[in-house]
Amino acid sequence: METLARGMTYVDLDFLGRPRVIATAVIQSARGVVLIDPGPSTCLATLQSALNAQGIRWGDVTMILLTHIHLDHAGACGSIVNKNPAVTVYVHERGAPHMVDPSKLLVSAGRLYGDDMERLWGEFVPVPAENVHRLSGGEHLAVADRELEVAYTPGHASHHVAYFDRSSGVAFVGDTAGVRTGPELFVLPPTPPPDIRIEEWSDSISLIRNWRASTLFATHFGPHGDVDAHLDALVEHLSALSEMGRRSLERGDLRDDDARQNAFVEEIRLYLQRHVPPAEVAHYDSAAPLSQCWLGLARYWRKKGVGV
């Protein structure tokens, strides 16, 4: 575990043996332990080992806060609740039904991942309805020995929220503040289907900026203290990726979606290589698969009549 602030640490879940891809934040006090984005079930043993090393058992966990319900953030929730039925899971109201009955979520994810579902994410156990607390944004939550503000932050997902602790200045921003796997100032916007909304995302970035946080904690990956520069980079690269996606749909020399997707992935790989060391490109592709970034942007632009 790495220290984030007083009473706050985070765990590198070592996703598929790769560091700096998925992080779980841990808030603890005498009142109990809170997890933010516990990750997929394939990383549950890593999370448990890290907690145990700090003397934390599943019975000490009182709350799980989800930024959103994608499998890399929320997949382990039901398994943790099975181990401790006293845990309350906090999630946006749009995502809550899918935590109780994940069948539609799993069908949607299966279209993206196919036969890789089990290897990547493992089991997604439903969360009993009585363990789910629905959020809409605007709430103030008593979390361990502090208060967290909740904001609705769509753009990446329609069920996305972020949490802000004014006492430490740390904002837990999930995927709304993008993917940044190392110290280089490059922030990749993850744009998988089906909920990408560029305009809403821009509004959510402004909301996070207005918090004036001292640290952004991204699930992919970890804390970043250069908040304004980080958000500026996200805005720049969100615009650039959006335009790449649009251009791929408008190219008359590409016969089908496979060719359009391949052209986009080639272009974004070159774009990444101009901004980060070559070894980091694979980290970004693990945290936000580039082929899925095209799928989300293509869906977004086609809804606007581009390439239809």
N, C-alpha and C positions, 0 to 999 in steps of 0.2 A: 504494500500500500504506500502511496505517496501522500504527503500532507498538502492540503489545499488551504485551510484556514483553521482557526481554533475549532476543534470538534468536528472538522471536516477532512475526510481523506478520499482517495479514489483508487480503484482497482483497475489494472490493465487486464482485461479478460483473455488476452493472448489468443484471439480468435483464430482457429485453425492453425495454431502454432505461430501466428504472426503478431508481433507486438504493435502497439499504437494504432489499432483499428477500432476497438470498442472499449469504452471506459464506463464503469459504474461509479457514481458518487455515493459516498457514505456519510451520513450526518449522525452523530451520536452524542448522547448526554445521559444523565441519570434517569431520564424519562423513557429511554429506549433508543432504538436504532432505526434509521430511515434510509432506504435505498432509492436512488434516482436512476431509472433505466437499468434494470438488472440484466439486460441482454438476453440472448437466446439460451435454450436449454443445453445446447452443446457446450456452453461455457459455464454451466452451473457448478461443476466440480471445482473449477478454477476460482470462482467467486467464493464458494464455501471454504476452500482452503485459505484464501486471503483473509476472510472474516475470522476464521478459527485462529489464525496466527495472531490476531489482535484480541483474542479472548471472546469473540462474538459468536453466539450460536443462533440458529434459526429462531429459537424461542425468544431472543432479544429483539427481533425485528418487529416493529409495530406498524410501519407504514411503507408502502411502495408508491413513489410518485412517478408517473409515466409522462414523458413529454409527448409521446404518441404511440400508436399500437403496432407499428411495423415490427416484424419478427426479430430484427437485430436489437431492438430496444425492449420489447415486452414479452418475448417468447417464454421466458422462464417464470413469469408471474404465477401462473396456476400451480406449477410445481412447488414454488415457495409457499404458497397458501396451503397446499396439501401438507407440507411439513409443519406449518404453524397456522392453524385456522383462525387465529386472532388477528392476522395481518389485514389491514385495510388498503385497498388499491385505489389510488386517485388517478382519474383519467378523464379526458374531455368527454362530454355527453355524446358526441358523435361517434366516439370510439368505444364507449362503454358496452353497448350491446354485443360487440364483436369479441370482447373479453369473456363475456358470459357464454356466448355461442359463437365460436370462432370458425364455423363451417364456411361461411362466405369469404372470410378473410383468407382461409387456407386455400380455397379454390382459386382466388385471385392471385395469391402468391405462387400457387402451383403453376399458373400460366407463365410466370416469369422464370421460375427455377426448375420446373420439370422434375427429372429424376434426382436432382441435387438437393431437393428439399430436406431430406433426412440428414444428409451429410452436413449441410450448412447449419440447420436450425434445430434439428431434433424435435422432440415432442412439444406440442402446444396444448397444455392442459387447460380446460375451461376454468374460469374463476367463478365461484358461487356468487349469485346476484347480491346476496347480503353482505359480501365482502367488498363490493364495488361502490365507490363514492364518485358521483358525477360532478364534473367541473364545467363551467361555462366561460370562465375568465372574469377577473375582477375580485376573486375571493382573496382572503388573507387566512393562511393556514398556520395553526400552531404546530410547529415541527420541531421535535426534540425540545431544546430550550430557546427557540427563536421563532420568528414569524416570517413566513414566506409569502410574497405577493404572487398572484397567479395572473398571467396574461394570455389571452387567446392569440395565437401567432400562426395563422394559416399561411399557405403559399407552397410549402413543401408537402403538407398534408392538411386535409380539411379538419383533422382531429388533433391538431398540434397545439400544445401550450408550452409556456416557459415559466420558470420560477425565479424570483429574485429575493435574496436575503440582504436587506439594507445594512444589517449590522456588520456584515463582512464585506459587502460590496460585490458578492459573487452572484452572477446570473447563470442559471442552468438552462441552456438554450437548445438542447437537443440537436436537431438538424437545421433549424431556422437560421442559425448563424454559420451554416456551412460545415465543410470538412477541411480540417487543417491538421495534418498528421505529424508535422515537425515544426521547428522554429522559423522556417522560411515563411515570409509573408505572402503565402498563396492560399486562397480560400476557395475551394471548389464547391459550387452549389449542387447538391444531389437532387436530380430531377427525375425520379422514377415515376411511372404511372401509378395511380390514375388521377391524382389530385393537384398537379402543378398549376399554380395560378400566379403568374409573374407579378401582376399588379398588387395582389394581396400580399405576396412575399415582400415586395418593396415597402408596403405599409408596416408589416411586422418588423422589418429591419429598423425602420424609423422608431417604432415603439420601443424596441430593445435599446436603441441608441439613447432615447430620452430617459431611460433609467439612470444613465450616467454611472453604470457599473464600473468597478475597478478591475474585474476579471470576468471573462466569458468562459464558462465551462461547457465544452462541446463533447457530445457523446463520441464523436469521431474527430479529434481525440484530445481531451484534456484541457487544462487551463491556459488562457492567453490573456496577458495583461495589457497589450497594446490595442485597447478596445476600438477606438475610432479608426485606427489604421486597418484593423481586421475587418471592420464593417465596410469601410471604403473599398477594400479589396474584394469583398463579397459582392458588393454592388457592381463593381467593374466586371467581374468574371461572370456574374449572372447575366448581365447584358450581352457579354461576348458569346456565352454558350447558347443563349436564346437565339441570337442571330445565326450561329452555326446551324442550329436545328432548322430554322426557317429556310436558310439557303439550301440545305440538303433536300428539302421538299420541293424547292423551285427549280432544281437542276434538271434540265431536259435530257441530259446525257445518261441519267441513271434510270434503269428500266423498272426496278421494283424496290420494295422496302428493304430487302436484304442489302442491295447495293447502296441505298441511301444510308442505312445504318452503318455499314462498313466505311463509307466515306466520312461520316461524322466521327466515328471512333478514331480513324486515322488522323483527322484534323485535330481532334482534342488531345490525342497523344502528343502530337507535335507541339501543341499549345502548352501542355504540361511540361514538356522537356525544355521549353524556353523559360520556365519559371522555377522549376525545382530540379535537384540532382536526379540523374537517371534512376538511381535505386529507389527514390521516393515515388516514382510513377506507379509502381505496383501497389504501394500502400494506398494511394488514392483509388486505384481500380478495385481494391478489396473493400474499401469503405463505401464507395459509391460507384458500382460497376458502370463503366462508360457506355456499354450497350444499352443499359436501362435508362441512362440519362437521355439517350436519343429517343427511346420509346415514350418517355414522359413529355418531352418537348414536342415530338411529332403529334401526340394527342392534343397538346395545348394549342399548337398552331392550326391543326386541322379544324378544331372547333371554331377558329376564327376565319375559316375559309381558305387557308393557305394549302396549296397542294392537293386540293380536293378535286 
